[in-house]
């Protein structure tokens, strides 16, 4: 596969329209309207990342160094800091767990690659979402923005490494098509899980 038709580029091109639709379906202004709704956003994201991470952890195939295995800890740190700021919060608050049947099943490296593409790529949107949050809730502290800041990770370098891994892993057309399908399923789960704020 040539550089101009690399797997990472084809993944982006084939999922761009769905990615845009999903991003537009999420009520960011409501999630970031106050600390309580921001906590709801983090909790839903945490359950998705945790469920996907659990599947990836069970795979014996070689995986690149992934941020997904750190993301849950970053979100947990943000939620713990938020709870210090919200003594009035509902003590019965629970994670919103995604429907297990809806999560993409990972049966091999191509399936894993699709999930990895979406979730690792989500880090690239962190700065934009952080600006949206701070514009809406100016008093929010750095302590509750660990996930958006990727704990200080060099995002560009990390994403470049993920793209290289995708390009090396998805050399066969059939593998690329499986990865695209897996990425599309992941976007759809995100749309369902984050798209409505009760």
C-alpha positions as CSV (number, residue, x, y, z in Angstrom):
1,X,0.0,0.0,0.0
2,X,1.5,3.3,-1.0
3,X,2.1,6.3,1.3
4,X,-0.7,8.2,-0.5
5,X,-3.0,5.3,0.1
6,X,-1.8,4.4,3.6
7,X,-4.1,2.5,5.9
8,X,-4.3,5.4,8.4
9,X,-5.2,7.8,5.6
10,X,-7.9,5.5,4.2
11,X,-9.3,4.9,7.6
12,X,-9.7,8.7,8.0
13,X,-11.2,9.1,4.6
14,X,-13.7,6.2,4.9
15,X,-14.9,7.3,8.3
16,X,-14.8,11.1,8.0
17,X,-18.5,11.6,7.3
18,X,-19.5,9.3,10.2
19,X,-17.0,11.0,12.5
20,X,-18.4,14.4,11.6
21,X,-22.0,13.2,12.1
22,X,-21.2,11.7,15.5
23,X,-19.3,14.8,16.7
24,X,-22.3,17.0,15.6
25,X,-24.8,14.8,17.4
26,X,-23.2,15.3,20.9
27,X,-24.5,18.1,23.0
28,X,-21.1,19.5,23.9
29,X,-22.6,22.8,25.2
30,X,-24.9,20.9,27.6
31,X,-22.1,18.5,28.7
32,X,-19.9,21.5,29.4
33,X,-22.5,23.8,30.9
34,X,-21.6,23.1,34.5
35,X,-19.5,20.7,36.7
36,X,-22.2,18.2,37.2
37,X,-22.9,17.7,33.5
38,X,-19.2,17.6,32.8
39,X,-19.0,14.7,35.3
40,X,-21.7,12.9,33.4
41,X,-19.7,13.3,30.2
42,X,-16.5,11.9,31.9
43,X,-18.4,9.0,33.4
44,X,-19.9,7.9,30.1
45,X,-16.6,8.2,28.3
46,X,-14.9,6.3,31.2
47,X,-17.3,3.3,30.8
48,X,-16.7,3.2,27.0
49,X,-12.9,3.4,27.3
50,X,-12.9,0.8,30.1
51,X,-15.0,-1.6,28.2
52,X,-12.8,-1.3,25.1
53,X,-9.6,-1.4,27.1
54,X,-10.7,-4.7,28.7
55,X,-11.2,-6.3,25.3
56,X,-7.8,-5.1,24.1
57,X,-6.1,-6.3,27.2
58,X,-7.3,-9.9,26.5
59,X,-5.7,-9.9,23.1
60,X,-2.4,-11.9,22.7
61,X,-1.5,-10.2,19.5
62,X,1.1,-7.4,19.7
63,X,-0.2,-3.9,20.2
64,X,1.5,-0.6,20.1
65,X,2.0,1.5,23.2
66,X,-1.5,2.8,23.7
67,X,-2.8,5.7,25.7
68,X,-6.2,3.9,26.0
69,X,-4.7,1.9,28.9
70,X,-4.0,5.2,30.7
71,X,-7.2,7.1,29.8
72,X,-9.3,5.5,32.4
73,X,-6.9,6.5,35.1
74,X,-6.8,10.1,33.7
75,X,-10.6,10.3,33.8
76,X,-10.7,8.8,37.3
77,X,-8.4,11.5,38.5
78,X,-10.6,14.2,36.9
79,X,-13.7,12.8,38.5
80,X,-12.0,12.5,41.9
81,X,-11.0,16.2,41.6
82,X,-14.5,17.2,40.5
83,X,-16.1,15.5,43.5
84,X,-13.9,17.7,45.7
85,X,-15.4,20.7,44.0
86,X,-19.0,19.4,44.3
87,X,-19.8,18.4,47.9
88,X,-23.5,18.7,47.0
89,X,-23.3,15.9,44.3
90,X,-25.6,12.9,44.4
91,X,-23.8,10.2,46.3
92,X,-25.8,7.6,44.4
93,X,-24.3,8.7,41.1
94,X,-23.2,5.7,39.0
95,X,-21.3,5.1,35.8
96,X,-23.5,4.8,32.8
97,X,-22.4,1.5,31.4
98,X,-22.6,0.9,27.7
99,X,-24.6,-2.0,26.3
100,X,-22.0,-4.8,26.0
101,X,-23.8,-6.1,23.0
102,X,-23.2,-2.8,21.2
103,X,-19.5,-2.7,21.7
104,X,-17.4,-3.8,18.7
105,X,-16.2,-7.4,19.3
106,X,-12.5,-7.7,18.9
107,X,-11.6,-11.0,17.3
108,X,-8.2,-10.1,15.9
109,X,-5.8,-7.4,15.1
110,X,-7.9,-5.7,12.3
111,X,-10.8,-5.4,14.7
112,X,-8.5,-4.0,17.4
113,X,-7.0,-1.5,14.9
114,X,-10.4,0.1,14.2
115,X,-11.1,0.6,17.9
116,X,-7.6,1.9,18.5
117,X,-7.9,4.3,15.5
118,X,-11.1,5.9,17.0
119,X,-10.1,6.0,20.7
120,X,-6.5,6.9,20.3
121,X,-7.5,9.5,17.8
122,X,-9.9,11.1,20.2
123,X,-7.0,12.5,22.1
124,X,-6.4,14.9,19.2
125,X,-9.7,16.6,20.0
126,X,-8.7,17.3,23.6
127,X,-7.5,20.9,23.2
128,X,-10.7,21.9,21.4
129,X,-12.9,20.3,24.0
130,X,-10.9,21.8,26.8
131,X,-11.4,25.3,25.3
132,X,-15.1,24.6,25.1
133,X,-15.2,23.6,28.7
134,X,-13.2,26.5,30.0
135,X,-15.1,29.0,27.9
136,X,-18.4,27.8,29.5
137,X,-17.1,27.1,33.0
138,X,-14.1,29.5,33.5
139,X,-13.5,28.5,37.1
140,X,-12.8,24.9,36.2
141,X,-9.3,24.0,37.4
142,X,-6.5,22.2,35.6
143,X,-6.9,19.4,38.1
144,X,-10.2,18.3,36.4
145,X,-8.8,18.4,32.8
146,X,-6.2,15.6,32.9
147,X,-7.9,13.7,30.1
148,X,-8.2,16.6,27.8
149,X,-4.6,17.4,28.4
150,X,-3.6,13.7,27.9
151,X,-1.6,14.1,31.1
152,X,1.0,16.2,29.2
153,X,1.6,13.6,26.5
154,X,3.2,14.7,23.2
155,X,0.0,14.0,21.2
156,X,1.6,14.6,17.8
157,X,4.4,12.2,18.4
158,X,2.0,9.6,19.9
159,X,-0.5,9.8,17.1
160,X,2.3,9.5,14.5
161,X,3.4,6.3,16.2
162,X,-0.2,5.0,16.2
163,X,-0.6,5.8,12.5
164,X,2.7,4.0,11.6
165,X,1.4,0.9,13.5
166,X,-1.9,1.1,11.6
167,X,0.0,1.3,8.3
168,X,2.2,-1.7,9.1
169,X,-0.6,-3.8,10.5
170,X,-3.3,-3.2,7.9
171,X,-1.3,-4.0,4.7
172,X,-3.9,-6.4,3.4
173,X,-7.1,-4.9,1.9
174,X,-9.3,-7.4,3.8
175,X,-7.7,-6.4,7.1
176,X,-8.2,-2.7,6.3
177,X,-11.8,-3.3,5.5
178,X,-12.3,-5.1,8.8
179,X,-10.6,-2.2,10.6
180,X,-12.9,0.4,8.8
181,X,-16.0,-1.6,9.9
182,X,-14.7,-1.8,13.4
183,X,-14.0,1.9,13.5
184,X,-17.5,2.6,12.2
185,X,-19.1,0.5,14.9
186,X,-17.0,2.3,17.5
187,X,-18.2,5.7,16.3
188,X,-21.8,4.4,16.4
189,X,-21.4,3.3,20.0
190,X,-20.0,6.7,20.9
191,X,-23.0,8.3,19.2
192,X,-25.4,6.2,21.2
193,X,-23.6,6.5,24.5
194,X,-22.8,10.2,24.4
195,X,-25.5,11.6,22.0
196,X,-28.2,12.1,24.6
197,X,-27.9,13.9,27.9
198,X,-30.7,12.9,30.2
